Amino acid sequence: MKVNVNLTGEINQMKEKGIKPNFSDLARRYGSDRKTVKKIWDNDGKPKRKASSRASRYDPYLEEISSLMARPSVSKKGVFMYLARKHAGEINWNYNTFKWYTRKKGIELRKAAVPHVAYETDPGEQMQVDWLCKDYHNQSYEKKRVVRSFC
């Protein structure tokens, strides 16, 4: 429900002056329902929303989520991907909903005890090598593998 800022401001001004507004008139002027205007009046400028009593789809996995998030050096995305693969057919996994659920339940990631220390040497003592391994099929459908290295 989107509330007009001007409507909220006008209601707050009327409250400060001690004037009770005509809810139907305000509703017509701002294109809103009179019950919404009344809720804004009753709740100091914010329409109150009803809390849902429905259980979350992640509640059956709460214990597993807590134990995985308690491990050191794991990421929230990593825990999500692990659970999504493990319980793929049971529920529809959504990362944004998962993040919201862990925040709501107060489940925090455990920080690593010792941070990773960067190890550097003088130039010429060590070398870093990265590689790319790619499979493809040529015109005669023979499988070929190309390995490239970068220094």
N, C-alpha and C positions, 0 to 999 in steps of 0.2 A: 504494500500500500504506500503510494507516494503522497506525501503531505506537502502542500504548498507552503513555502517559507513565509509568504505574506500573511497567510491565514494564521499561522502560528504566532507571528509577530503581533497581529491585531488582537488575538485572544490574550496574549501576555500583557498588552497595553491595557485592555479592559480589566484584567485581573488586578493590575497595579492601581487602577483608578477606582476599583470596587464596583464596577458596572457589570451586571449579568447580561450577556449578549443574547440576541435573538438567533438561536442556532439554525433555524430554517432559512433566515435571511442570509446569514454567512455561508451556508451550504450552497444556496443558489448563486451567490456572487462568485464563489471560488470553485464551483463545479464539483462539489463534494457531497457526501451524504450527511444529513443532520446528525445522525448517530456518531459518525466519525468526528464531527465538530464537537459534540458533547464529550466524547472520550478525550479529545485533546484538552478541553476545558478542565476535565476532572483529573488529568494526569500531568499537569504543568507543562503543556506544550508538546507532549509526545503521545501518540496513540499507543495504548497498551496492547500488547499481543498476548494471546492465550498460549500458555506453555503446553507443548505436546507431551502427552503421557505415554506415547508409543515408545517401545524399546528400540534401540539402535540395532542395525543389522550386524554390527561389529561386537555386540555384547557377548555372544558365545565364545569369541576369540580373545576376550579381555586378558585372561591369564597368560595366554601365549604371547600376545602383544607386549604385555608388561615384562615378561621374561626375556624376550628378544631385545627390547629397548634397553634393558638393564645391562646388556653385554657392552664391554668397552669397544670403542672405535667402530660402531655401526652407524649407518645413516638411516633417517626416517624413510627415505626412498628405498633403501636396500631392504628394510623390514617389510615395507609394503610389497615390493616385488616378490620377495620370498613367500609371503602369505598368499599373494594373488596366484602364484604358480601352484602352491601346495593345496589350496582350497579353490581351485579354478571353477569347478562346476557347482559349488555350493551357493555362492552369492555373487552379485555383480560388484566387483571391486572398483572403487573410484578413489584416486589419490587425494583429491581435494577434500572429499568426505572423510577419508582416513586421517588427514592432517587435522581437520576440525575435531574429529572424535578424540584423538590423542591429546589435543589442547584442552578439550572440555573435561576429560578424565584426569588431567594433570600428569600424564605420563611423559616424563622427560627423558631425553637421551643421556646416557652416562658418558661423561667426558673421559678421554684417555688419561691414564694416570701420568704418563710421561709423554710429553709432546715429541713429535718426530723432529730430530735435529738435522738440519741440512749439512751434508758432508761435501766439502769442496777441497780440491787439491790445486796445486799450482799448474799452470798450463803445460801440457806435454807429459804429465804423469799418468793420466787416465784418459780413456776415450769412451764416449757414449755411442752406442749403436742402436738404431731403431730399424725395424724391418716391416715390410708389407708382404703379405702372402695372399695371392689372388688366384682363384680357379676360374677358368672360362672354357668354352667349347669353341673349337675352330669350325670352319665350314664343313668338314667331314665328320663333325660331331665327336671328335676325339677330345678327351678331357686333357687340358693343359694346365699346368701350375706355374705361375710366375712368382719368383721371390726377389724382392728388391731390398737392398739395405742402404741406409743413410748414415753417414758418419759425421 
